[in-house]
Structure formats: structure tokens, C-alpha cells
């Protein structure tokens, strides 16, 4: 004999549900098993996906940001010159503001504005005739 997990009613082995509270034993056991499995899965994912933005300094073991060039605590350089050059090149490779495109579009908009200013009356007349 075991007890009901909800109301502690002493149940018989062949009972499918509790006569006192109405809980269905198989459904409850399935629910508890799935809940435990999802907790384990969530904990496993949390442990695997817990990428922190910090590393530890190899010299003084203090927390530093990943990719830092110098440790704040001990002042030692954390990256080789090649790594620093690679980071600088990566930053410089990002798309910069293109002044030529900006000026090109600005000139086009100004020209369209001037054309509209001088020919607006004629355009309105043309539209009214149709």
C-alpha cells in the first residue's frame, strides 16, 4: 500500500485514482517525471549556454572582459601583438559611412526640389487636364 501524493490517502495497488481527492495516479506520475526531465534539461542548457562576458587573467586570476588587451588588476598585457592586429583589422573592416553616397542622394533630392518648385504649376495643370 502506498499513499496518495496529494492527500496522503492510503491507496490500494489496483486503484487508478484517489477516491478522496480524485487525482489520477498515472497522470500525476507522468507529470512529475516530465517535470523532473524538463528541470534537468533546463539546468543542462543553462550550464552549457552560460557564456559569460568574462575571462580570468592568466597571471593574477582576476575577472577581465573577454578580448581585453590588458588586465585591469595586474596591468599585464593579455594578448599577443598578432591578436591585437587581428582585432584592429576586424574593427576597421566594419562598413564605414560613405560620404559620396550621402552627397549623391542629397544632390538628387535638391535637384528634384528645384524642378518641383519651377514646374509645379505646369504639373498641376497637366494633372487637372486628365
C-alpha positions as CSV (number, residue, x, y, z in Angstrom):
1,X,0.0,0.0,0.0
2,X,1.2,3.5,-0.8
3,X,-0.2,6.9,-0.2
4,X,-1.8,9.4,-2.5
5,X,0.8,12.2,-3.2
6,X,-1.8,14.9,-2.8
7,X,-3.9,14.0,0.2
8,X,-1.9,11.1,1.7
9,X,-4.9,8.7,1.4
10,X,-3.8,5.1,1.8
11,X,-4.5,3.6,-1.6
12,X,-4.7,0.0,-2.8
13,X,-2.3,-1.2,-5.5
14,X,-5.1,-1.6,-8.1
15,X,-6.6,1.9,-7.6
16,X,-6.4,4.1,-10.7
17,X,-7.5,7.3,-8.9
18,X,-7.8,8.6,-5.4
19,X,-11.3,8.2,-4.1
20,X,-10.8,11.1,-1.6
21,X,-9.2,13.9,-3.8
22,X,-9.8,12.5,-7.3
23,X,-6.2,12.6,-8.5
24,X,-5.3,10.1,-11.3
25,X,-2.2,8.4,-10.2
26,X,-0.7,7.5,-13.7
27,X,-1.2,11.1,-14.9
28,X,0.4,12.5,-11.8
29,X,3.4,10.2,-12.1
30,X,3.8,11.1,-15.8
31,X,3.6,14.8,-14.9
32,X,6.2,14.5,-12.2
33,X,8.5,12.5,-14.4
34,X,8.2,15.1,-17.2
35,X,8.7,18.0,-14.8
36,X,11.9,16.4,-13.5
37,X,13.2,15.8,-17.0
38,X,12.5,19.4,-18.1
39,X,14.2,20.7,-15.0
40,X,17.3,18.6,-15.8
41,X,17.2,19.7,-19.4
42,X,16.9,23.3,-18.5
43,X,19.7,23.0,-16.0
44,X,21.9,21.3,-18.5
45,X,21.2,24.0,-21.1
46,X,21.8,26.7,-18.6
47,X,25.2,25.2,-17.7
48,X,26.1,24.8,-21.4
49,X,24.8,28.1,-22.6
50,X,26.2,30.2,-19.8
51,X,28.6,32.2,-21.8
52,X,29.8,34.9,-19.6
53,X,31.5,38.0,-21.0
54,X,34.3,37.5,-18.6
55,X,37.6,35.5,-18.6
56,X,40.2,35.2,-16.0
57,X,43.6,36.8,-16.2
58,X,46.3,34.0,-16.6
59,X,48.6,35.9,-14.3
60,X,46.5,37.2,-11.3
61,X,43.3,35.2,-12.0
62,X,41.1,38.3,-11.7
63,X,38.0,38.6,-13.9
64,X,38.5,40.6,-17.1
65,X,36.3,41.1,-20.1
66,X,36.8,38.6,-22.9
67,X,39.1,40.0,-25.6
68,X,40.7,42.5,-23.2
69,X,44.2,43.5,-24.1
70,X,45.3,44.4,-20.7
71,X,44.4,43.2,-17.2
72,X,42.9,45.9,-15.0
73,X,44.2,44.3,-11.8
74,X,47.8,43.5,-12.5
75,X,48.4,45.6,-15.6
76,X,49.9,42.8,-17.8
77,X,49.2,42.5,-21.5
78,X,46.9,39.6,-22.2
79,X,47.2,39.3,-26.0
80,X,50.0,38.8,-28.4
81,X,50.7,41.6,-31.0
82,X,49.3,39.4,-33.7
83,X,46.0,39.0,-31.9
84,X,45.8,42.8,-31.3
85,X,46.5,43.4,-35.0
86,X,43.7,41.0,-36.0
87,X,41.2,42.7,-33.6
88,X,42.1,46.1,-35.0
89,X,41.8,44.9,-38.6
90,X,38.4,43.4,-37.8
91,X,37.2,46.7,-36.3
92,X,38.5,48.6,-39.3
93,X,36.8,46.2,-41.7
94,X,33.3,47.2,-40.5
95,X,31.4,49.2,-43.0
96,X,32.1,52.9,-42.7
97,X,29.9,55.9,-43.5
98,X,30.0,56.6,-47.3
99,X,30.1,60.3,-47.8
100,X,29.9,60.0,-51.6
101,X,26.6,58.2,-51.5
102,X,25.3,60.7,-49.0
103,X,26.2,63.6,-51.2
104,X,24.9,61.9,-54.3
105,X,21.5,61.4,-52.8
106,X,21.5,64.9,-51.3
107,X,22.2,66.5,-54.7
108,X,19.4,64.4,-56.3
109,X,16.9,65.5,-53.7
110,X,17.9,69.1,-54.1
111,X,17.5,68.9,-57.9
112,X,14.1,67.3,-57.6
113,X,13.1,70.0,-55.2
114,X,14.2,72.7,-57.6
115,X,12.4,71.1,-60.5
116,X,9.2,70.8,-58.5
117,X,9.5,74.5,-57.4
118,X,9.8,75.7,-61.0
119,X,7.4,73.2,-62.7
120,X,4.8,72.6,-60.0
121,X,2.2,74.9,-61.7
122,X,2.6,73.1,-65.1
123,X,2.4,69.7,-63.4
124,X,-0.8,70.7,-61.6
125,X,-2.3,71.9,-65.0
126,X,-1.3,68.7,-66.7
127,X,-2.9,66.6,-63.9
128,X,-6.1,68.7,-64.0
129,X,-6.5,68.2,-67.7
130,X,-6.5,64.4,-67.4
